[in-house]
Amino acid sequence: MLYRSTLAAAFLALLSASVAKAASLELKKGDHLVWIGNTFAERMQYFGEIESQLHARYPEHNLVVRNLAWSADTISLRPRPKDFGDLHHYLSELKVDVILACYGFNETWDYGGQEGVARFGTDLASFLKELRSNNYNGDSPPKIILYSPLACEGSIVPDTPARNRLLSLYTDTMHRVAGSLGVPCVDLYSASQSLYQQEKEAACTINGVHLTAGGYLKLAPAILPQKLFAALPDDASLEAIRTEVLEKNDTFFDWYRTVNSFYIHGDRKNPYGTVNFPLERKKLLQMSSLRDQRIWSAARGENLSPKIDDSSTVEIPLTLPGKRGGTSPALTPMEEQAQFEIAEGFEVELFASEQEFPELRNPVALNFDAAGRLWVATMPSYPHALPGVKTNDQILILEDTDQDGKADKRTVFAENLYLPLGFEFGRDGIYLSQEPNLVFLADTDGDSKADQETILLHGFGSEDCHHAIHNFVWGPGGGLYMQESVFHHTQVETIYGPRRSKDNAIYRFDPRTHRLEIVSRLPPGGNPWGYAINRWGEHLYVARHNNASLINQPESGNVANASYGNRDTRNCGQEFISSRHWPDRFQGKVFSNQYKNFQGVLLHDWEENGTTYNHKRLGQVFEARNKACIPVDLELGPDGALYVADWYNPVLGHMQYSLRDERRDSSKGRIWRITWKGRPLDTPAKIVDASVEELLDLLKAYEDRNRYRARRALWNLPDETLRPALKKWLTSLDPSEDNHAHHLAEALWLHQQRGWINAELFQKVSTHRDYYSRAAAAHLLRHWSEDLPGADSHFLRLANDAHAKVRLETVVSSTWADPAIAVRVIEQASDYPQDNYLKFAIANARKALGPALENHPMAIPPSKLATLPLSERVLKTLIRRPNLGSELRLKALHHLARERSRTKEKVLVEIIEQLQREERPSLQDWLTILDSTKVSSPVVFNSLLKSSNSTLRQAAFAAQLRSGHFPSFPLDPDALRSISRINSIELKKSYLDPARKALSSSRTMQEAALFCLGHIPEHDVKIFTILAKHLQNPNLAAAAAEAALARPKEGWPPQESAALLHTHLSTLEATPVEKRGSLSFKLASKLLTAIATLREASDALDKIRSLQLLPVEIFTVPDQLRFNKTS
């Protein structure tokens, strides 16, 4: 308790000092206050804690508070929807008196970290001056309070200490600039750091950056410091105020951040949006003002009516007359089914409809859970909620308890949602689209009802509500993929920096790391509504305009079309067929929905064609003659049957009709169940209550969906349960199995989901004879490029793979790694034949890398690199980039030593050991620093001599010998091999006696001794005689020949070398043909050829040629008795 009390006192003391040289903020009655800035400000409106306290501190002021903040906004970049209006437009419309500005977090990325601090300061000053140059209230410039960014909490943020140093640097700059302009600046960085220290047992953020509701509440004294704001009364009715604040925030959000803004402000506002939306938006502002009044009353402790009275606001029509024609009659489910044209062999039955379950209205997405229950997202609020009408979109759980093929039980998992376009299962809940946000709805007590909501990401586009993030699909490696369609502007603030895109895009979100990636920008077709991942993890989609595509294009790049042979348009959902319920000829094919021009389900094929696929139509499953049937999603159930969500609406179209068209029907929805006549259904796999061993065995299942659902269950297991079981499962795999490569890939994907780097497993998958396996490994390499030992070597090996698909995946993956390796990959892959798709990928990769190569520390000239400030990125480059001079290395070393408060010797050891673990090519450069004796001490020697790595031990032995700290020459193979790191002739001579002694020891010592003799100067006759003797030993012949070849030819003694040529040539001639491919034979033959050439022994050369020896080039690997060879 004493510790916590001390921390609390320190926190309060910090708050009193968090606003330097600031006078109290004088608020007048009726003042309009507006929050602007990044996600810190945007997110607070969902909790209401800060605004509630603000009203409680000023109960008589009747303050009007609005939130204009937008995820990932910065002082210089604030993208908005088409014709939306800029910040100044809205500040003027709201007649703002006080601006509460929250910036500095995203700027640490956008301005390039430490390198951009000065420019940030200049732009901040300009931004503040610009705000103060306007009289938004019509009378006077606004008062401004500037808020610094928060510190990062915990360890989930990558390199938290380095990120916090940058945030502190930007906070200091904000204080300096604000102070020079007389603007109060609230130091939330220091306050949050103190809070995190105080609240170690309970996280204040969801991800290290974005506050929880409790986090805002605990930080409220710092956000509203008493140096600026009035004190909070002890008797404030905060919860009553908060209830009204949240109601007002929701209403205002519907005005400011409304969905369908492209139909309100943008290119599609005519002809319909100009009719209804002006009046509706006027009503929303009036409703917001009425809710302000309720807030003021609550702040004064007055009683409020439970029901809000909006009767004084402008009246609006609920619907508008529709244009004539273009719609279909509404039929009952049985009438609709009777009009289906069903292909031979298929059977289509009704699984569920609005008649049995009135809540089943406009189903938009479906998904089976591990228990075999069908979850359905409904969307009756589409296309646009009416002002004042509460939305009630739902997530339903449908069950067939009596196994008769029809749902007979309904559970409402979640209600009062708005436009839930897509969802997927997570641990004890679902990830859900709630534009403009991605949320997680959790069921914390296991009653199949959501009881907790977390907004994970803010800022996805919502300009066209049916284009928002949708079609959620889990990748096999644990990433959640989401698609977004045209007209949207997305900017999401993440712990890895802002992510921005325009128009359509495909995203990948990793729940473990909270990383959001833009997998594809501007994929063709506009609306990628049919997205699926095949057995090997390849991403394929079909879009609304006959664009079949393969999603494996470079970072920041577009996606080329797959080739296709059909003219189907308006696809919406696809499902790979891998169920024994269906005939063999269907296996591997695809069921696809089509919602326009043809309403029904089609059978397609993705036929492999080089690095891409031909997308072909094979036939139809069923066609609905009643065009109100709108199939929008489909999935194979655990029984193998195909389940199809039928939106069912007489009005088909968003832009084609008014969003208020009276014929839009939100009361109906159907789920159809399709089977093959006469074939048994699949037996559902046991997943719930299955053991970890049973779940792992399901990764061998034939059915894609069984593996998909088993993966989800495995992801939920704790590390200590899964890791040993997975290791055991891997050792039990039979390499002779037909699907062995795929089993290994499944194991690799499990490692990826957990963040477990397994170099051995990656090697197996990436070198397997099955090229699909190698391509899958190449695809994964983009995610492991930072952490996988020898990643660069893997990139280059796979770039030269025999199969073009592997090279394609490698090119794409390399663009997500350091530009320096990507350039080498592209160059080498370009040397091989390319089909059109691979050509596009390479061209796109070059285009994507262009800007990166201009300024990336890994690619700019060393002279320019030397001028950059030592930011986190630059320091990482100075450690990892190969072929840099020792001066730059030492600059980084000394800086890191000061930063870490450690000796440079200890830091050097840490760097060397890290580079060795990661197999970075720059390791040799750092060992050269050790060789130069610029940083040498017993600390370095003793640490590296404890290593199990030969290269490090050899460098340590050599440095120790050079420094004079070598008490006696140890009988150690690495000590002998260390001679290759010695430049001094005198020191090299000192190796002779230890090498001669080692020749009478073990074979390992003998090989090292021979290697050493190859590098000792002088003593030519003595050493050559020793080498010639050991050339006769079959076990040591390769090492002896290699050592002789390493010595200068002019030092080969004439008599001894001639004798060796004569005697050993006979040995070569006696070698059986089948053994002439051995390394010892090739090395010996190369040595004899060199001797014969040197001595002009033409007869011997002829004899060697008569052996039909192939020319061979053999190079020793430095410091090791290994060889690279080409022949």
Secondary structure, 3 states (H helix, E strand, C coil): CHHHHHHHHHHHHHHHCCECCCCCCCCCCCCEEEEEECHHHHHHCCCCHHHHHHHHHCCCCCCEEEECCCCCCCCCCCCCCCCCCCHHHHHHHCCCCEEEEECCCCHHHHCCHHHHHHHHHHHHHHHHHHHHCCCCCCCCCCEEEEECCCCCCCCCCCCHHHHHHHHHHHHHHHHHHHHHHCCCEECHHHHHHHHHHHCCCCCCECCCCCECHHHHHHHHHHHCCCCCCCCCCCCCCHHHHHHHHHHHHHHHHHHHCCCCHHHCCCCCCCCCHHHHHHHHHHHHHHHHHHHHHHHHHHHCCCCCCCCCCCCCCCCCCCCECCCCCCCCCCCCHHHHHHCEEECCCEEEEEEEECCCCCCCCCEEEEEECCCCCEEEEECCCCCCCCCCCCCCEEEEEEECCCCCCCCCEEEEEEEEECCCCCEEEECCEEEEEECCEEEEEECCCCCCCCCEEEEEECCCCCCCHHHCCEEEEECCCCCEEEEECCCCEEEEEECCEEEEEECCEEEEEECCCCEEEEEEECCCCCCCCEEEECCCCCEEEECCCCCEEECCCCCCCCCCECEECCCCCCEEEEEECCCCCCCHHHCCCEEEEECCCCCEEEEEEEEEECCEEEEEEEEEEEEECCCCCCEEEEEECCCCCEEEEECCCCCCCCCCCCCCECCCCCCCCEEEEEEECCCCCCCCCCCCCCCHHHHHHHCCCCCHHHHHHHHHHHHCCCHHHHHHHHHHHHHHCCCCCCCHHHHHHHHHHHHHHHCCCCHHHHHHHHCCCCHHHHHHHHHHHHHHCCCCCCHHHHHHHHHCCCCHHHHHHHHHHHCCCCHHHHHHHHHHHCCCCCCHHHHHHHHHHHHHHHHHHHHCCCCCCHHHHCCCCCCHHHHHHHHHCCCCCHHHHHHHHHHHHHHHCCCHHHHHHHHHHHHHHHCCCCHHHHHHHHHCCCCCCHHHHHHHHCCCCHHHHHHHHHHHHHHCCCCCCCCCHHHHHHHHHCCCHHHHHCCHHHHHHHCCCCHHHHHHHHHHHCCCCCCHHHHHHHHHHHHCCCCCHHHHHHHHHHCCHHHCCHHHHHHHHHHHHHHHHCCCHHHCCCHHHHHHHHHHHHHHHHCCCHHHHHHHHHCCCCCCEEEECCCCCCEEEEC
